[in-house]
Amino acid sequence: MRKNVNCKEYDIRKGRETGYFFMGFAVLRDDLHLLEGGEGVIIDWIQAFYKDTGTARTIIDLLEHRYKVALIPTNISLRAKYWGNYLTKREKVSNLDDFVKYLWNCSEDIINYYNIAYDVSGYDKIYEEDAETIYLRLLYDY
């Protein structure tokens, strides 16, 4: 931990007192506890404060396990390689057709699929398609 870079003196002190350190956060819908599981859920933003520690991956694993959902980021432009590997390894998604099927399978209702299909961006960096083609394919499938 580096003071004034990752956290403030207050954070370090509170961490020592409580035994917990603030390592990162994820922004997503606030009604996960109402879902029955098996749905795809958009991650609006995820950030880990420590590089090369796997913190973001741990946050994702914990949320997916706890709520039985599949997390899908809206924008993978910054970490396209990570999300490409994530989809290939965890969900057996290796091309755009697989990705479309993955969205359909993890979206229990049509509206949720539409919202995911409308929001995702940056996936052209892992599939041999341009951003407009992916966008149109997803909405066409809807």
C-alpha positions in Angstrom: 0.0 0.0 0.0 1.3 3.4 -0.9 0.0 6.4 1.0 -1.4 9.2 -1.2 -1.4 6.9 -4.2 -3.7 4.1 -3.4 -5.1 5.3 -0.1 -5.0 8.0 2.6 -3.6 7.8 6.1 -7.1 7.5 7.4 -7.7 4.3 5.2 -4.5 2.7 6.5 -5.4 3.5 10.2 -9.0 2.2 9.8 -7.7 -0.9 8.1 -5.4 -1.6 11.0 -8.2 -1.1 13.4 -10.8 -3.2 11.7 -8.6 -5.7 9.8 -10.1 -4.7 6.5 -8.5 -2.7 3.7 -10.4 -1.0 0.9 -8.8 -2.7 -2.2 -11.3 -1.9 -5.0 -14.9 -1.5 -6.0 -17.4 -2.6 -8.6 -20.4 -0.5 -9.8 -23.4 -2.4 -10.9 -27.1 -2.7 -10.3 -28.2 -2.5 -6.7 -30.9 -5.2 -6.7 -28.7 -8.3 -7.1 -30.3 -9.8 -4.0 -33.7 -9.9 -5.8 -32.4 -11.9 -8.8 -33.0 -15.6 -8.9 -29.6 -16.3 -10.5 -28.6 -17.4 -14.0 -28.8 -13.9 -15.4 -26.2 -11.7 -17.1 -25.6 -8.5 -15.2 -23.8 -5.4 -16.5 -20.7 -4.2 -14.7 -20.7 -0.4 -15.2 -17.3 0.0 -13.7 -14.7 -2.1 -11.8 -11.5 -0.8 -10.4 -8.8 -2.4 -8.2 -6.3 -0.2 -6.4 -3.4 -2.7 -6.5 -1.8 -3.8 -9.8 -0.9 -7.4 -10.5 -2.8 -8.8 -7.4 -5.9 -10.2 -9.1 -8.2 -8.0 -6.9 -10.6 -7.2 -9.7 -10.8 -10.9 -10.6 -11.5 -11.7 -6.9 -14.3 -9.1 -6.7 -15.9 -10.6 -9.9 -15.6 -14.2 -8.5 -17.1 -13.2 -5.2 -20.1 -11.4 -6.7 -20.7 -14.2 -9.3 -20.6 -16.9 -6.6 -22.7 -15.0 -4.1 -25.5 -13.9 -6.4 -25.2 -16.8 -9.0 -25.0 -14.3 -11.9 -22.7 -13.9 -14.9 -21.0 -10.5 -14.9 -20.6 -8.7 -18.2 -18.7 -5.4 -18.4 -20.2 -2.6 -20.5 -16.8 -1.5 -21.8 -13.8 -3.8 -22.1 -11.7 -1.3 -24.2 -9.2 -0.9 -21.4 -8.7 -4.5 -20.5 -9.8 -6.3 -23.7 -7.2 -9.1 -23.3 -8.3 -9.9 -19.7 -12.0 -10.1 -20.7 -11.2 -12.1 -23.8 -9.4 -14.6 -21.7 -12.1 -14.5 -19.1 -14.8 -15.3 -21.6 -12.8 -18.0 -23.3 -11.8 -19.8 -20.1 -14.9 -19.3 -17.9 -17.7 -19.3 -20.5 -16.1 -21.1 -23.5 -16.7 -18.0 -25.6 -14.2 -17.8 -28.4 -16.0 -15.9 -31.2 -18.9 -13.5 -31.7 -21.4 -16.2 -32.3 -20.5 -17.8 -29.0 -20.7 -14.4 -27.3 -24.3 -13.9 -28.7 -25.3 -17.3 -27.4 -23.7 -16.6 -24.1 -25.7 -13.4 -23.7 -28.9 -15.2 -24.6 -28.3 -18.1 -22.2 -27.4 -15.9 -19.2 -30.3 -13.4 -19.8 -33.5 -14.9 -18.6 -35.7 -12.1 -20.0 -35.6 -10.4 -23.4 -35.3 -6.9 -21.9 -32.1 -7.8 -20.0 -30.6 -9.2 -23.2 -31.5 -6.0 -25.0 -29.9 -3.8 -22.3 -26.7 -5.9 -22.3 -26.6 -5.9 -26.1 -27.1 -2.2 -26.2 -24.5 -1.3 -23.6 -21.5 -3.5 -24.4 -18.6 -1.9 -26.2 -15.0 -2.6 -27.0 -15.7 -6.3 -27.9 -14.3 -5.6 -31.4 -10.9 -5.7 -29.7 -11.2 -9.4 -29.0 -13.3 -10.6 -32.0 -12.5 -10.0 -35.6 -15.4 -7.7 -36.1 -15.7 -3.9 -36.0 -17.6 -2.2 -33.2 -20.6 -1.3 -35.5 -20.9 -4.9 -36.8 -21.0 -6.2 -33.2 -23.5 -3.6 -32.1 -25.8 -4.3 -35.1 -25.5 -8.1 -34.8 -26.5 -8.0 -31.1 -29.5 -5.7 -31.7 -30.5 -7.7 -34.8 -30.5 -10.9 -32.7 -32.8 -9.1 -30.3 
